[in-house]
């Protein structure tokens, strides 16, 4: 089952995010077997990170909740809001994704 893990940064998000960035990437690498898609959400007017979206494939809500609870950005208090929602894989066109992380 797919689950969306979506966090919206709080006021201290940028500073906290910088402190745990490496742990966050290590956590994603350690869970690469369930990670479908992930990335920071960005401000419309800049490259400032304002949140995070991770889509994972796990067997149950309990597994999704455990993944989300252990995510380093969340544990560090980066987010003022955090949602874990089951989702359906609808349309799937990975070839339409940009060629770079910056969206080019």
N, C-alpha and C positions, 0 to 999 in steps of 0.2 A: 504494500500500500504506500502511496505517496503522501507525504506530509510536508506542509510549508511551515517553516520556522521563520517568523518575521519580527524583527526588532526595530524600534524607533529610538534613536539616541536621545538621551536626556541632556540637560545643559552641560554636564561634565563629560559627555560622551567622547568628544575629540581627544581630550587629555588622557582619559582612561583607555581609550582605544589604542593610542600610541604605546601605552605601557604594556599592554597584553597582546599586541599584534602577533608577535612571534609564537606565543603559546596558542593563539587562535589558529594560525596556519599549521602548526604541528598537530593540533586536534583534528583539523580537517583532513590532513594527510593520514592520520591514524584511522580515520573513519571513511577513507576514500571508497571502500567497498559498498557504502550505502549512500554516498553523496551523488546526487543527480546533477545539481546545478547550485552554484552559490556565487554571491557577490554582494558588494556594498551597494546600498542605494545612495544616490547622489542628489545634491541640490540641483534644481533646474538651471541655476545661473552660474554655477561654478563646479569644480571637481570635489567640493567638500563632501565628505561622507556624512550621511545623516541617518543611516540605519544599515540593516543587513537582511538579506533574504537567502535562506538555504532551503533547498528541496531535497528531501531524503526519501529513500525507499526502505521501509522496515515493515515487519510483520504485524505490529500492533501499536496502539496509542501509547501503551506503557513504554515501549522502546523509543518512540518519538519523544515522549516526555523526558525520559532518562537522557537521551542525546542532548536535548535542549537544556536541561538542568546543568549538564556538565560543560556546556559550551563556554570557553574562557571569557568571551566578551560579556556574556550574560552574568557569569559568576562575578566578574569585576564591577558590575553595576553600570555598564555602558548605557543600557536601555532604560527608558522611562516606561515603555510599553513593550510587551512581548506576546506573540500569539503563536500557538501551534494548532494548525488546522489540517484535517485530512482533505485531500484533494483528488480529483479524477484527472488522469492524463487524457486530455482531449486532443486537440491538434498538436502535432509534433513535427516541427520543421527545423531541425538543428542546422541545416545548411543555410538558413536565413540569419543565423547569428553573425555578429561582426567578427572580423578576423583578429581583433585585438581586444584586450581588456578595456581599453579606453573607448571602444565603440567604433573604431575605424573600419 
